[in-house]
């Protein structure tokens, strides 16, 4: 039987939490591992399939939900692909259901006059 004291203890993980001591220890660990200034240079980056996930969520929250299967299929193929071989994003955000974006009221009645109520002014 082996004595448990023969096994070296693994190094303790860097402390977590917002305390200044914990941040200083994590900063020292990152700078020691990746070189001086690595803590300042590091920036969080979105996942490589983040755009495909956004397309899926937009399709999921837009009525009618006819684009949900195709956007999920593209998102799932992106997750299973190798880095650098992601499928292209070709999803276009649909016009929200029931809105007439940019249309003038006059177009409903066959003329192109905007609804500015100028015909009601007294002359």
URHUGI-V76011 format. One record per backbone hydrogen bond with DSSP energy under -0.5 kcal/mol. NH is the residue of the N-H (numbers start at 1). CO is the residue of the C=O. E is the energy in kcal/mol with one decimal. If there is no record, write none. Layout:
NH,CO,E
NH,CO,E
//
This chain:
6,3,-2.1
7,4,-0.7
23,19,-2.2
24,20,-2.2
25,21,-2.2
26,22,-2.4
27,23,-2.6
28,24,-2.2
29,25,-2.2
30,26,-2.6
31,27,-2.5
32,28,-2.1
33,29,-2.1
34,30,-2.8
35,31,-1.3
38,35,-1.7
41,37,-1.8
42,38,-1.7
50,47,-1.9
53,49,-2.0
54,50,-2.3
55,51,-2.1
56,52,-2.0
57,53,-2.3
58,54,-2.5
59,55,-2.4
60,56,-2.1
61,57,-1.7
62,59,-0.6
66,64,-1.3
68,65,-0.6
71,67,-2.2
72,68,-2.4
73,69,-2.2
74,70,-2.1
75,71,-2.4
76,72,-2.8
77,73,-2.2
78,74,-1.8
79,75,-2.1
80,76,-1.7
81,77,-0.8
81,78,-0.6
85,82,-2.4
90,88,-0.7
99,96,-1.7
101,99,-0.6
103,100,-1.4
106,113,-0.5
107,104,-1.0
108,105,-1.5
109,106,-0.9
110,107,-0.7
111,106,-1.6
116,114,-1.7
120,117,-1.1
121,118,-1.1
//
